[in-house]
Amino acid sequence: MLSWSGDTPGISKIALLTGHNSYMACRYCDLWGIYNNHIYYPTTPPSDANNTNETYDPSNLPRRMHSDYVTRIGQIVSTKPSSRTRELLASNLGK
């Protein structure tokens, strides 16, 4: 397969990524979602969110690179199969 297109849930399923309602749902940028009755991705997080005050320039978001995927998949694969730690890693790393 050279390329594919579709909506976010469809692409997530094909690429084996977490869904669009996860903390690292974007397959292009490396933003961490914030939970407030649902997960969202503000460019300026509220001051009480995860104790971070990091802001992002919408025209220059931190991009996900191939090396990021390789590193994160390596972290997940190196943990014990069917463990809660592995599930949490997969959920938190977006893969």
DAVENZI-V587246 format. One record per run of one state. SS is the DSSP state (H for helix, E for strand, - for the rest). FROM is the first residue (numbers start at 0). LEN is the number of residues. If there is no record, write none. Layout:
SS;FROM;LEN, SS;FROM;LEN
This chain:
-;0;7, H;7;8, -;15;13, E;28;1, -;29;4, E;33;2, -;35;3, E;38;2, -;40;3, E;43;1, -;44;10, E;54;1, -;55;7, E;62;1, -;63;2, H;65;12, -;77;6, H;83;10, -;93;2
